[in-house]
Amino acid sequence: METKITGKIIVVGNNIDTDQIYPGRYLDIVDPKEIGSHCLCGVDENIAATFPKGGMVVAGRNFGCGSSREHAPIALLNMGAKAVLADSFARIFFRNAVNLGLLPIICKGLSQKVKDGMTLTLDLEKYEVTVQETGESYSCEKLGPQAMKILEAGGIKPLMRKKFGKEK
């Protein structure tokens, strides 16, 4: 896993639930590219089509609340998101994100200080986000060692395959 991630951002609000991230009407879709094309359409129908590939989502409080559907982090990954930075996450979404290989970072107050289209650099060694346009940096909460181990493997399934010596 990269220790520094740089990308353009989109900013969403507070209490973005899993149905806004990936609406239930699309749950029968299995093609990853098509899943990604519907990501965040509950917030704005055009987000996925205009999302900067390799970018990041910045959110307010309680991102990923609602149902426990794994489709939410799957959709974010397939939309091209490298990470989600939020004031806080719903617990189940946070664990699903880690287990599926999507980086969830708590960075309190960041959503109030940035705007759509800005470029951020997330430094996972310092747990700091720097806004390229202003040079300002903000501290983030450190992920635990087990979460980082899972993320570095690309998710829980790749970690278990590696651990038990099994191929896909």
C-alpha positions in Angstrom: 0.0 0.0 0.0 1.2 3.5 -0.8 2.2 5.6 2.2 1.3 8.8 0.4 -1.8 9.2 -1.7 -2.5 12.3 -3.7 -5.7 13.0 -5.5 -8.5 15.4 -6.2 -11.5 15.3 -3.9 -15.2 15.5 -3.9 -16.9 16.7 -0.7 -20.2 15.3 0.6 -22.1 16.1 3.8 -23.1 14.5 7.0 -25.0 11.3 7.5 -24.4 9.9 4.0 -26.0 6.5 4.3 -25.3 3.3 2.4 -28.4 3.8 0.3 -27.1 7.2 -0.9 -23.7 5.6 -1.6 -25.2 2.7 -3.4 -29.0 2.5 -3.7 -30.7 -0.8 -3.2 -32.3 -0.7 -6.6 -28.9 -1.6 -8.1 -28.1 -4.5 -5.8 -28.7 -7.1 -8.6 -25.8 -5.7 -10.7 -22.6 -7.8 -10.6 -20.3 -6.0 -13.1 -17.8 -4.0 -11.0 -17.5 -1.2 -13.5 -21.3 -0.8 -13.6 -21.5 -0.9 -9.8 -19.0 2.0 -9.7 -21.0 3.9 -12.2 -23.9 4.2 -9.7 -21.8 5.2 -6.7 -23.1 8.1 -4.7 -26.0 8.6 -7.1 -28.2 9.0 -4.0 -26.3 12.2 -3.4 -25.9 13.4 -7.0 -26.5 11.4 -10.1 -23.4 12.8 -11.8 -20.8 12.1 -9.1 -19.5 8.8 -10.4 -19.3 10.0 -14.0 -17.2 13.0 -13.0 -15.3 11.5 -10.1 -11.5 12.0 -10.5 -10.1 8.5 -10.8 -7.7 7.8 -8.0 -9.4 10.6 -6.0 -10.8 10.7 -2.5 -14.1 11.3 -1.0 -14.3 13.8 1.9 -17.3 13.6 4.2 -18.7 15.0 7.3 -20.1 13.0 10.3 -21.4 9.4 10.3 -20.4 8.4 6.7 -21.8 5.0 5.8 -24.7 4.9 8.3 -27.7 2.8 7.5 -27.6 -0.8 6.3 -24.6 -3.0 6.5 -24.4 -3.6 2.8 -20.9 -4.3 1.5 -21.9 -2.8 -1.8 -21.2 0.7 -0.5 -17.4 0.3 -0.2 -17.4 -1.9 -3.3 -19.1 0.9 -5.3 -16.6 3.5 -3.9 -13.6 1.3 -4.9 -15.1 0.7 -8.4 -15.8 4.4 -8.9 -12.1 4.9 -8.4 -11.8 6.2 -4.9 -8.5 5.6 -3.1 -9.8 6.6 0.3 -12.6 8.2 2.2 -11.7 10.9 4.8 -14.5 11.7 7.2 -15.2 13.3 10.5 -16.6 10.0 11.6 -17.8 6.7 10.1 -20.6 4.3 10.9 -19.0 1.3 12.6 -20.2 -1.3 10.2 -19.3 0.7 7.1 -15.8 1.3 8.6 -15.2 -2.4 9.1 -16.6 -3.3 5.7 -14.4 -0.7 4.0 -11.2 -2.1 5.7 -12.2 -5.7 4.9 -12.8 -4.8 1.3 -9.6 -2.8 0.9 -11.0 0.7 0.9 -9.0 3.1 3.1 -11.3 4.9 5.7 -9.5 7.7 7.5 -11.0 9.8 10.3 -9.9 13.4 9.9 -12.2 15.6 12.0 -13.2 18.9 10.6 -11.5 18.4 7.2 -14.9 18.6 5.4 -15.3 22.1 6.6 -12.0 23.3 5.3 -11.9 21.9 1.7 -13.9 22.2 -1.4 -14.7 20.0 -4.4 -11.8 19.7 -6.9 -9.0 20.5 -4.4 -6.0 18.2 -4.3 -5.1 16.5 -1.1 -2.1 14.4 -0.1 -2.7 11.8 2.6 0.5 10.8 4.4 0.0 7.4 6.1 3.3 7.6 7.9 2.4 10.9 9.6 -1.4 10.5 9.5 -1.7 13.9 8.1 -3.6 15.4 5.1 -2.1 18.4 3.2 -4.2 20.6 1.0 -2.1 21.3 -2.0 -3.8 24.6 -2.9 -3.2 26.1 0.6 -0.3 24.1 2.0 -2.3 23.6 5.2 -2.1 20.3 7.0 -4.5 18.5 9.3 -4.0 15.6 11.6 -5.9 12.3 11.1 -6.6 9.4 13.5 -4.2 6.5 13.2 -5.5 3.2 12.0 -4.8 0.2 14.2 -2.1 -2.4 13.2 -4.7 -5.1 12.3 -6.7 -2.7 10.1 -3.4 -1.7 8.3 -2.4 -5.3 7.9 -5.7 -6.0 6.2 -5.5 -2.9 4.0 -1.9 -3.6 3.0 -3.0 -7.0 1.8 -5.8 -5.5 -0.3 -8.6 -6.7 2.0 -9.5 -9.5 4.3 -9.9 -12.2 1.6 -6.4 -11.6 0.1 -4.9 -11.6 3.6 -6.5 -14.9 4.4 -5.5 -16.4 1.1 -1.9 -15.4 1.7 -2.1 -16.6 5.3 -3.4 -20.0 4.4 -1.5 -20.3 1.1 -4.5 -20.6 -1.2 -4.8 -19.0 -4.6 -8.0 -17.3 -5.8 
